[in-house]
Every structure is written in C-alpha cells, then in structure tokens.
C-alpha cells in the first residue's frame, strides 16, 4: 500500500495563501455578509445551465455579470464544482472561447476576471478567478500590450482545458472552426458571430452564455430574448422552478 501523503506545514500555509489570493475560493460562501443566499439570480443563472443551452445575464453595469460567467467558466475548466452546484457539468476537460467587443475590452474585462491585474502578466502571479496552481501555460496576443490569447488550465480529473480569448472586431471568420463546450460572450454580439457560436456548441452538448448591459437599447437581439426567453426562479427552499415568465436574464432564446 502506498504511503499516505501528509502535507507539510509549509505546504498547507502555501495552499491557504493561494486560496486567499484566488477569487474562485472566496465567492458564494455558505455564511457571512456575502453568503450565496443573497445572490438568488446568480444561483438561478448557474442552475439554468442544466436545462438550457443558451443563457443571458442582462443587467446594469457593476453588478457582477462578468464575474458570474468567469466563475462558471473556471468550474468547467478545472472540474471543481462546489457542493451546492446545480448547473451544467462536464466530466472531462473542455475547450472554450470567451469574447468581448474589442481586443482591449476582452483584455481589460475577461482576461482580468480570469487571471487578475495586467501588471501580473509578466510575473505570472495570477490572482484572478483561475487558481494559480492550475494555470499551466498561456500564449500572448500580438498587437495588444499584456493581452493573452490562450490559457491552458489543469483539470482535476487529469488532462488540460483551454480557453481562447477573442473579440467581435475579429469578425465572423475568427469564430469559425472546431466545436467548443462553452462560449462566453461579454456584451451584445453581432448576429453572425452569435450564429457561429451556436454552431460551434451544437455537436458536443455545449453552452453559449451572454453577459451584457443593453447600452444600445432595445436592439433586435435584446428584443428576441425578451420575447422568447424563459425564467428560472429559485423557490423559498432553494429549488428551481421553471415558469413561463418572460425574462432577459436567463433562459433559451429559441
């Protein structure tokens, strides 16, 4: 029988320090002023992933939309699902895309949410949503200072997940290619790019997640979601109740 591994005190302290610096470990705690029961829409958004292939989190600025999507992406890439998780699960490493409207906003919002401040890119002292020890490697994007193109992440079950950081200004052609398990679109995408993303997730049971603020008002994209989406609501006991109410927050566009 193999000897039981007993971590040293230094190893335990290093792990605790890493968890304190990694946002994923601090989100949605059981108790405290930021306990997860205070975020029912976040939890409902996660839970809706078990049923719906397309989801949107439509809300105002600075309410945590991007952090919600980053948290879920890390769950899927690492295979680390919290005990309370009721959403979609993948049982193996995934391939993902995450895209914003421009290369700069993708860097400043999505990349920062996943890896932490841009000042840590050269030192690799990651402090974003992805646990630092699970970031295996990355490649840089040309033409945009401190921008990352691809991140490879270790999966707890073995193997490697990856996420490519893209932007809508690369046009539809950049969104052609192989199947993807998860695509996160931060802010409203052009229709042709959204269509490509649906195609990329069609054959592998993948999901498309949109997080956005309706800065352009009632566009055709937003109007279609308002007309054709469904609402997932957490009941008093924490269960999920599917209703026919219209919502642009979560659901399936059709």
C-alpha positions, 0 to 999 in steps of 0.5 A: 500500500502506498504511503499516505501523503501528509502535507507539510506545514509549509505546504498547507500555509502555501495552499491557504495563501493561494486560496486567499489570493484566488477569487474562485475560493472566496465567492458564494460562501455558505455564511457571512455578509456575502453568503450565496443566499443573497445572490438568488439570480446568480444561483438561478443563472448557474442552475439554468445551465442544466436545462438550457443551452443558451443563457443571458445575464442582462443587467446594469453595469457593476453588478457582477455579470462578468464575474458570474460567467468567469466563475462558471467558466473556471468550474468547467475548466478545472472540474471543481464544482462546489457542493451546492452546484446545480448547473451544467457539468462536464466530466472531462476537460473542455475547450472554450472561447470567451469574447468581448467587443474589442481586443482591449475590452476582452483584455481589460474585462475577461482576461482580468476576471480570469487571471487578475491585474495586467501588471501580473502578466509578466510575473505570472502571479495570477490572482484572478478567478483561475487558481494559480496552481492550475494555470499551466501555460498561456500564449500572448496576443500580438498587437495588444500590450499584456493581452493573452490569447490562450490559457491552458488550465489543469483539470482535476480529473487529469488532462488540460482545458483551454480557453481562447480569448477573442473579440467581435472586431475579429469578425465572423471568420475568427469564430469559425472552426472546431466545436467548443463546450462553452462560449462566453460572450461579454456584451451584445454580439453581432448576429453572425458571430452569435450564429457561429457560436451556436454552431460551434456548441451544437455537436458536443452538448455545449453552452453559449452564455451572454453577459451584457448591459443593453447600452444600445437599447432595445436592439433586435437581439435584446428584443428576441430574448425578451420575447422568447426567453424563459425564467428560472426562479429559485423557490423559498427552499432553494429549488428551481422552478421553471415558469413561463415568465418572460425574462432577459436574464436567463433562459433559451432564446429559441 
